[in-house]
Amino acid sequence: MKVLGFTEARANFAKTLDAVVDDGEETVIHRNNDRSVVIISLAEWNAMKETQHLLNGANGEILRRRIADMDAPGRQVVVKTTEELEALTTEPERSGTEVA
């Protein structure tokens, strides 16, 4: 995380904002009156808000329960690529009888 003084941030404001977006790194603007601020990109803000939404209320309870289920002893996790998952949805159903 970068920390800049107010005067430096003001003198290089556009450059500071570009660095926040391009580098994906937060920047603290330090002010002498103990009213410092943090600048983050809109993409980072949106990701934080989405995570907050997923972890709150019923969504959070379901997510925590699913994670606990996956961490349960004896639980086997199967990892598949996106392509493998897509293939599962496009393969025709097989009835056990093949037509030649």
N, C-alpha and C positions, 0 to 999 in steps of 0.2 A: 504494500500500500504506500503510495506516495504521499508526502506531507509537504505542503507549500504554505508559505506565509501569504497573507492577504495581498500585500503589495505585489509580490511576484506573480500570484495568480491573476491579479487584475491586469498586470502589464502583458501577460501572455495568455489571455483568456481563451481565445480561439484554439491556440496550440494545446492548452490544458484540456479543453473539451475533446479535441481530436484524439489526444493520447488516452483519455478515459475510454473512448469508444474503440479505438484501434487496438489498444493493448489489453482491453478487458480488465483493467485494474482501477480500483477505486482511488480517489484522491481526496485527502483531507485538506481543507482550507482552514488554516489556523488563524484565529483572530485573538487579539490581546484581551478582549473583554469576556473571554471564556464562552463565546458563542460560536464555536467552530462548526463547520458543516462538512458533509461528505458528498462528493459528486460521484454518481454511478451512471452507467449507460441505461437507456430505456430498456434494452434487452435484458440486462441484469435485473432491473427493477421488476419487469414482468415475470421473470423466472422466480424471483423471490415471492411475489404475490401468488403465483400459481402453487408454489410449494406450501405456502401458508394455507391456502385454500384446501389443498389435499390433506394436510395434517390436522385440520380443525373439524370438529363435529363428527357427524356420522362417517364422513369420508375418512377421517383420521382413524377412527375406530376400526373400520373395515381394513384399511391399509395395515395397521399395526397387527391385527389378527392374522392377516395373510402372511405377513413377514414372520410372525411367530410360528405359523403352520409350516412355513418353508424351513425354519430353523429347528423344527422338532427332530428328536433323535430318530434315526432310521429312515428319514425322509430322503428320497432320491430325487435329485433335480436333473432334468434333461435339458441340455442347452441346444437350441436349434438356431440356424441362421435365418435371416429374413426370407431368403430364397426357399429354404426347406419348409418354412411355415406357409409360404404362398403356394408351394406345390401341394401341401396337404389340403388346401381349399379348392384346388383346381382339378385334382385327380377324380376320375369317375368312381362312383361307389361300386364296390364289387360284391356280388351276391354269393360268391363261392362257386358259381358255375360260369366257366368261360366259354365263349362262342368261338369256334375255330373258323 
